[in-house]
Amino acid sequence: MPTDIRVTGYDTFTAFGAGAEALREAVFAGRSAFAPIERFDTTPFRNAHGATFGGADNAPRQLETVLDCVRGALQAAKLDPATVQADRAAVLIGTQGDFTGIHSFWQDRAAGRTPDPADAHRSFAGGIPAAVAAELGFTGPALAFINACVASASAVVHACRMIDAGQVDVAVVGGVYLVDEEQFAKFDSGRTFARDGRLRSFAQGRTGMLLGDGAAALVLESQEHALRRGARSLARIPGFGMAADAHHVVQPHPEGAGMARAITRALGKARVAPSGIQYVNAHGTGTRLNDPAETAALHTAFGEHAEQLLVSSTKSMTGHMLEATGAVELAISLMALEEQTVPPTAGYDEADPECDLDYVPNEPRRAALQRILSLNAGFGGLNTAIILEQP
């Protein structure tokens, strides 16, 4: 059966700044946020570019950033946490944890000061949803999702399952990742970054991905709960799908087999024909292997309708936000529904014969959007597909 999960509010933080409006203005103008990183010294690395907000002296912190997004999402939803039955409300956050706290712990020890064990605890991934739940007074499940690039998308899927099963009425879901030297070094050593400082998804000559700051929170409610309190629904989530490639630890299946299965499951759950989707917000990392594999998955899942799809990668503007990317891109998909406009794939200079769909190059496009599919993929062959539709 299709689910009837309502999205009633959201808020974001990206390299464009705090708040959904900053992201909306930039993404629908086709503006990229890539610039030399000032947060840490990039001279030891092959790449110096990313999409970051703030330098070494004013870099945002993960917990504070995601809390700001949660507050903004609740305000947008006009939902006072005190009015929600506490044990019927969940918090699910995609995160790798905030390592600044554990650094403080060891710095205190090295300096002979008595460290606060809470600093170390708050650094672990589970500390972030726990802190959000404590602030809201929610006593339902508080879960961290750490499966990398599909973490926050997985959080959304799990929240939908809990609401659909009647376990909770409300779920605050999201994700957070802020560009840090440790992850930057790992991707740089793997030669994953774009050599020219431009993330050119699906385009000929693309040379890789770039990281970006990101956080987002969304308020999900059961249909009954939203209607009971007279909430305005921004969108419905009628279906979702997950699947694994079981192919390679870091490379996608070359034919996008797992992604195609995730899409097919989402369509089946929603009872929507392939022709019922107008726009796909693609994972689109701009790497040599991901983009043709994702294109192949769309051909497999949509058949002849793939030629009619509008497809774009907003990572070409925001960068890859790792654990936050699914939640931020779902928020962008909500904006597309609201604006009835497809955000472009920026930096698209020349078509690649292996990527043969309509990628909405460089300029936004007005379109009649009833349903949008948001796709994400991660290392280990993880794939998620989430459908949004007009309420």
SULLINRA-V152711 format. One record per backbone hydrogen bond with DSSP energy under -0.5 kcal/mol. CO is the residue of the C=O (numbers start at 1). NH is the residue of the N-H. E is the energy in kcal/mol with one decimal. If there is no record, write none. Layout:
CO NH E
CO NH E
This chain:
4 223 -0.7
5 237 -2.2
6 8 -0.6
6 221 -2.4
7 234 -3.1
7 235 -1.0
9 219 -2.8
11 217 -2.2
12 19 -2.4
13 215 -2.1
14 17 -2.2
17 14 -1.8
19 23 -1.2
20 24 -2.8
21 25 -2.6
22 26 -1.6
23 27 -2.8
24 28 -2.1
26 29 -1.0
26 31 -2.3
27 30 -1.1
27 344 -0.6
35 50 -1.9
38 56 -1.1
40 42 -0.5
42 45 -1.9
48 37 -3.0
50 35 -2.2
50 52 -0.7
51 213 -3.0
52 54 -0.5
53 60 -0.7
61 65 -2.4
62 66 -2.7
63 67 -2.4
64 68 -2.0
65 69 -1.9
66 70 -2.4
67 71 -2.6
68 72 -2.3
69 73 -2.6
70 74 -2.5
71 75 -2.3
72 76 -2.4
73 77 -2.1
74 78 -0.6
74 79 -2.4
75 78 -0.9
78 80 -0.5
79 81 -0.6
80 83 -2.4
81 84 -1.6
84 86 -0.5
85 88 -2.2
86 89 -1.2
86 139 -1.7
86 140 -1.0
88 169 -2.9
88 170 -1.7
89 140 -1.3
90 172 -2.7
91 143 -2.6
92 174 -1.6
93 95 -0.6
93 145 -2.5
94 176 -2.3
97 99 -0.7
98 101 -1.2
98 102 -0.5
99 103 -1.8
100 104 -2.0
101 105 -1.8
102 106 -2.0
103 107 -2.5
104 108 -2.3
105 109 -1.8
106 110 -2.6
107 111 -1.8
108 113 -2.4
109 112 -1.5
113 115 -0.8
115 117 -0.7
116 119 -2.1
116 120 -0.8
117 121 -2.2
118 122 -2.8
119 123 -0.7
120 123 -0.7
120 124 -0.8
121 124 -1.0
123 98 -1.0
124 127 -1.7
124 128 -0.6
125 128 -1.3
125 129 -0.7
126 130 -1.6
127 131 -2.1
128 132 -2.2
129 133 -2.8
130 134 -2.3
131 135 -2.1
132 136 -2.1
133 137 -1.7
133 138 -1.7
141 91 -2.6
143 93 -2.4
144 146 -0.5
145 95 -2.0
146 148 -1.7
147 150 -1.7
148 151 -2.2
150 154 -2.8
151 155 -1.9
152 156 -1.9
153 157 -2.3
154 158 -2.8
155 159 -2.3
156 160 -2.4
157 161 -2.1
158 162 -2.2
159 163 -2.5
160 164 -2.8
161 165 -1.9
162 167 -2.4
162 168 -0.9
163 166 -1.4
169 222 -2.1
170 90 -2.3
171 173 -0.7
171 220 -2.9
172 92 -2.4
173 218 -3.1
174 94 -2.5
175 216 -2.0
177 214 -2.9
180 184 -2.2
181 185 -2.6
182 186 -1.7
183 187 -2.4
184 188 -2.4
185 189 -2.6
186 190 -1.4
187 192 -2.2
188 191 -1.6
192 209 -2.0
194 197 -1.1
198 200 -0.9
199 201 -0.7
200 203 -1.5
202 352 -0.7
203 206 -1.4
209 194 -2.2
210 320 -3.4
211 51 -2.3
213 15 -0.7
214 177 -2.9
215 13 -2.7
216 175 -1.8
217 11 -2.0
218 173 -2.6
218 220 -0.6
219 8 -2.3
219 9 -0.8
220 171 -2.6
221 6 -3.1
222 226 -2.5
223 227 -2.6
224 228 -2.5
225 229 -1.6
226 231 -2.8
227 230 -1.0
231 233 -0.6
232 234 -0.5
235 7 -2.7
236 238 -0.6
236 389 -2.1
237 5 -1.2
238 3 -2.0
239 387 -2.4
241 385 -2.3
243 383 -1.5
249 380 -1.5
253 256 -2.4
256 260 -2.7
257 261 -2.0
258 262 -2.3
259 263 -2.4
260 264 -2.5
261 265 -2.5
262 266 -2.1
263 267 -2.7
264 268 -2.4
265 269 -2.8
266 270 -2.2
267 271 -0.9
267 272 -2.3
273 276 -2.6
274 277 -1.6
278 310 -2.0
279 281 -0.5
279 373 -2.5
280 282 -1.1
280 312 -2.0
281 375 -2.5
286 208 -1.3
287 291 -1.2
289 293 -1.4
290 294 -2.7
291 295 -2.2
292 296 -2.3
293 297 -2.0
294 298 -2.0
295 299 -2.0
296 300 -2.4
297 301 -2.7
298 302 -2.4
299 303 -1.8
302 305 -1.7
303 306 -1.6
304 307 -1.3
305 308 -1.8
305 309 -0.8
306 309 -0.7
309 311 -0.5
309 358 -0.6
310 280 -2.8
312 282 -2.3
312 314 -0.6
313 316 -1.1
314 317 -1.8
314 318 -2.3
315 319 -1.9
317 33 -2.1
319 321 -0.6
320 212 -1.9
321 324 -2.5
322 325 -1.5
323 152 -1.1
324 328 -2.4
325 329 -2.5
326 330 -1.7
327 331 -2.0
328 332 -2.2
329 333 -1.9
330 334 -2.0
331 335 -2.1
332 336 -2.2
333 337 -2.0
334 338 -2.4
335 339 -3.1
336 340 -1.7
336 341 -1.3
340 367 -2.0
341 343 -0.5
342 365 -1.9
344 346 -0.7
345 348 -0.7
345 362 -2.7
347 349 -1.1
350 204 -3.5
351 353 -0.5
352 355 -2.0
354 356 -0.6
355 352 -0.5
357 359 -1.0
358 311 -2.7
360 345 -2.2
361 363 -1.4
365 342 -3.2
367 369 -1.0
368 370 -0.6
370 390 -2.2
371 278 -1.9
371 279 -1.1
372 388 -2.9
373 281 -2.6
373 375 -0.5
374 386 -2.1
376 384 -2.7
378 381 -1.2
378 382 -1.4
380 246 -0.5
381 245 -2.3
382 378 -2.2
383 243 -1.7
384 376 -1.9
385 241 -2.6
386 374 -3.0
387 239 -0.5
388 372 -2.8
389 236 -2.5
